[in-house]
Amino acid sequence: QVRLVESGGGVVQAGGCRQLSCKLSGLDLARYSVSWHRQSPGKERAMVAAAFVGGDPSIYDDSVKGRFTIAKDNAMNMAYLQMNDLKPEDTATYYCRLQFTNYWGQGTQVSVLA
């Protein structure tokens, strides 16, 4: 059974940092690109970062460029999203996804206090 499980969400002050983790089971992460998405109330779910299999450069939404970093650890079947200099507008539920598939995690909530 394929599962993606996010963790690491919580409440953080503006300017702070948080690392989100995504554990994949049932498939080999080395064969897949992975992306992080976020959704806040009343807004569409949107991709914030993606890391690609094969070594292509990661991509970031302009709103997080320079502050967020996506990483994959294929040996551990884990993906990460390092979030620095967090802003209140980063408040959202964050989801990881195997890119180009319908496999999503259940989400983890990040709340950034002004």
N, C-alpha and C positions, 0 to 999 in steps of 0.2 A: 504494500500500500504506500502510495506517495504522500508524504506530509511535509509541509513547511511550517515551522514554528518560530515565530518571532519572540524576542524578549528584549528587555533593556529599557522599556518605556518608563515614564514617571514624570514627576514635577521638577522643574529646574528654573532657576532665576535667569532672566535675560542676561546674555553675555556668557552664560555657562556652556558646558559641554555634556554630551551624552553619546554613548555608543550603543547602537542597536545591533542585535545578532539575529541571524536567521539560520536555523538548523534544517537541513534537508535529509530526509530519510526515504529509502525506496528507489532512489536513482543516484547516479554518479554525477555530482555537481561539475566535474571536469568537462562533461559533455555539453554543458548548458551555459548560456548567458543568463545573467540574473539582474533584476532591477528592483529598485525601491520606489514605492509610490506613496502618496499621502492623500488623505481626504479629511476635510474639516466640514462641520455642519453646514448644509446648504450649498456646498461646492462639489464639483465633479472630482472624482479621483484622478490624480495627475502623477505622472512619473517625475521623480526628482533626480534619479541617477541610474545608470546602467553600466554593467561591466560585461565584457564580451569574451566568449571563448575564442581562442585563437590569437589573443594578444592585441586586438585593436584597442585604441585608446578608449577609456571610459568617457561617458558623456554625462553632463549635468544640466539641469534646468538653470536658467540665468539667475533665478531667485536664490539658489544655494551655491552657485559657483564660487569657489574660493573658500567656502566655509564647510562644506560637506565632502567627505571622501568615501567612496565605495571600495570595498575590497572583497576578494574571494580567497578562501583557504580550501583548495580542492582536497587536500589530504584529510581535512577534518569535516568535509562536506558542509562548510559554514560560509555564510556571507555576512558582511558587516556594513554598517553605515556609521561612520564617525561624524558627529555633528558638533561643530565648534561655533562659538559666537552666536548662540541661539537667540532668536528674536521672538516676540509674542506671536508674530504672524506664522511662525513655524509650528504653532500648536495644531495638532492633527492626529489622526490615527495613521500609523505607518504600516505599510504592507510590503512584504517581499513577494516576488514572483519569479518563476522560471520564465525568462523572456521567451516570447513566441509560443507559449503554452497557456493552458487554462489553470495551471497550478499556482495557487495563491496561499499565503499564510492567513491566519485569522486576524492579524493586526495587533499592534501594540500602541497604546496611547502615549503621546508626548504633550505635555502642557508646559508652556513657557510663560512665567510670570513677569510682568513688567516691573 
